[in-house]
Amino acid sequence: MNFEEFQQILERHPIVVGYFSTESCNVCKVLRPQVKEMVENISDAHFVYVDTEKSPMLRGQYLVFSVPTIIVFIEGREAKRFNRYLSLKELDDFLRQMVEVVL
């Protein structure tokens, strides 16, 4: 995924959850389907996976230094960031709260 494609996603969706990781990260592989399912169960939220090894420009643009990093974008702007040891409950609570505010 390149920068332009990512920007188009941000423009099309009011809430975007960017999941930044690598294919070699085992923790990332376990968490990714859980996060994706969580996002898909929240109306108007969109999940996007970014492989930081294949998209170094996006990794640099969003200052992703560790994986997994989850960035929640609200109306195209970063609203919250979750790094490495994240709580799925905290992410879910935050997303549900943002849906109420944004929509």
The 8 nearest C-alpha neighbors of each residue, nearest first, counted from 0:
[[1, 54, 4, 5, 49, 2, 53, 50],
 [0, 2, 4, 3, 5, 54, 57, 56],
 [1, 3, 5, 4, 57, 6, 0, 56],
 [4, 2, 6, 5, 1, 7, 0, 8],
 [5, 3, 7, 6, 1, 2, 0, 8],
 [4, 6, 2, 8, 3, 7, 1, 9],
 [5, 7, 9, 3, 8, 4, 2, 10],
 [8, 6, 10, 4, 9, 5, 11, 3],
 [7, 9, 11, 5, 6, 10, 12, 4],
 [8, 10, 75, 6, 7, 11, 12, 5],
 [9, 11, 7, 8, 12, 75, 6, 74],
 [12, 10, 8, 9, 7, 13, 6, 74],
 [11, 13, 14, 9, 10, 8, 15, 45],
 [14, 12, 74, 73, 15, 11, 43, 75],
 [15, 13, 44, 73, 12, 72, 45, 74],
 [16, 14, 45, 72, 44, 71, 46, 17],
 [15, 17, 71, 46, 70, 45, 47, 72],
 [16, 18, 47, 70, 69, 48, 19, 15],
 [17, 19, 69, 48, 49, 47, 68, 16],
 [20, 18, 49, 68, 67, 50, 69, 17],
 [21, 19, 67, 66, 50, 51, 27, 49],
 [22, 20, 50, 23, 24, 51, 52, 66],
 [21, 23, 24, 20, 50, 28, 25, 27],
 [22, 24, 21, 25, 28, 27, 20, 26],
 [25, 23, 27, 21, 22, 26, 28, 20],
 [24, 26, 28, 27, 23, 29, 22, 21],
 [27, 25, 29, 28, 24, 30, 67, 31],
 [28, 26, 30, 24, 25, 29, 67, 31],
 [29, 27, 25, 26, 31, 30, 24, 22],
 [28, 30, 26, 27, 31, 25, 32, 33],
 [31, 29, 27, 33, 28, 32, 34, 26],
 [30, 32, 34, 33, 28, 27, 29, 35],
 [33, 31, 35, 34, 30, 36, 29, 28],
 [34, 32, 30, 36, 31, 35, 37, 29],
 [33, 35, 37, 31, 36, 32, 30, 38],
 [34, 36, 32, 38, 37, 33, 31, 46],
 [37, 35, 39, 33, 38, 34, 32, 40],
 [36, 38, 34, 40, 35, 39, 33, 41],
 [37, 39, 35, 41, 40, 36, 44, 46],
 [38, 40, 36, 41, 37, 35, 44, 45],
 [41, 39, 37, 38, 36, 42, 44, 35],
 [42, 40, 38, 39, 44, 43, 37, 95],
 [41, 43, 44, 40, 39, 98, 38, 45],
 [42, 44, 41, 45, 14, 13, 12, 98],
 [45, 43, 14, 42, 15, 41, 38, 39],
 [44, 46, 15, 16, 14, 38, 43, 12],
 [47, 45, 16, 15, 35, 38, 17, 48],
 [48, 46, 17, 18, 16, 49, 45, 15],
 [47, 49, 18, 17, 19, 50, 46, 20],
 [50, 48, 19, 51, 18, 20, 47, 0],
 [49, 51, 21, 20, 53, 52, 19, 54],
 [50, 52, 54, 53, 58, 55, 20, 21],
 [53, 51, 50, 54, 55, 21, 20, 58],
 [52, 54, 51, 50, 55, 0, 49, 21],
 [55, 53, 51, 56, 57, 52, 50, 0],
 [56, 54, 58, 57, 51, 52, 53, 59],
 [55, 57, 59, 58, 54, 60, 2, 1],
 [58, 56, 60, 59, 55, 54, 2, 61],
 [59, 57, 55, 63, 56, 51, 61, 60],
 [60, 58, 62, 56, 57, 61, 55, 63],
 [59, 61, 57, 58, 62, 56, 63, 55],
 [60, 62, 59, 58, 63, 57, 56, 70],
 [63, 61, 59, 60, 58, 64, 57, 65],
 [62, 64, 58, 61, 65, 59, 68, 19],
 [65, 63, 62, 66, 58, 68, 59, 61],
 [66, 64, 63, 67, 68, 83, 82, 20],
 [67, 65, 20, 68, 83, 19, 82, 64],
 [66, 68, 20, 83, 27, 19, 82, 65],
 [67, 69, 82, 66, 19, 81, 83, 18],
 [68, 70, 18, 81, 17, 80, 19, 82],
 [69, 71, 80, 17, 16, 79, 72, 81],
 [70, 72, 16, 79, 78, 15, 77, 17],
 [73, 71, 77, 76, 15, 78, 75, 14],
 [72, 74, 14, 76, 75, 13, 78, 77],
 [73, 75, 13, 76, 14, 72, 9, 12],
 [76, 74, 9, 73, 72, 10, 77, 13],
 [77, 75, 72, 73, 74, 78, 9, 71],
 [76, 78, 72, 71, 79, 73, 70, 75],
 [79, 77, 72, 71, 73, 76, 80, 70],
 [80, 78, 71, 70, 77, 81, 72, 69],
 [79, 81, 70, 69, 71, 82, 68, 78],
 [80, 82, 69, 68, 85, 70, 79, 83],
 [83, 81, 68, 84, 85, 67, 69, 80],
 [82, 84, 67, 85, 66, 68, 65, 81],
 [85, 83, 82, 86, 81, 67, 68, 66],
 [84, 86, 83, 81, 82, 87, 89, 90],
 [85, 87, 89, 88, 90, 84, 81, 91],
 [86, 88, 90, 89, 91, 85, 34, 33],
 [87, 89, 91, 86, 90, 92, 93, 85],
 [88, 90, 92, 86, 87, 91, 93, 85],
 [91, 89, 87, 93, 88, 92, 94, 86],
 [90, 92, 88, 94, 93, 89, 87, 95],
 [93, 91, 89, 95, 90, 94, 88, 96],
 [92, 94, 96, 90, 91, 95, 89, 97],
 [95, 93, 97, 91, 96, 92, 90, 98],
 [94, 96, 98, 92, 97, 93, 91, 99],
 [95, 97, 93, 99, 94, 98, 92, 100],
 [98, 96, 100, 94, 99, 95, 101, 93],
 [97, 99, 95, 101, 100, 96, 102, 94],
 [98, 100, 96, 97, 102, 101, 95, 94],
 [101, 99, 97, 98, 102, 96, 95, 94],
 [102, 100, 98, 99, 97, 13, 73, 14],
 [101, 98, 99, 100, 97, 43, 13, 42]]
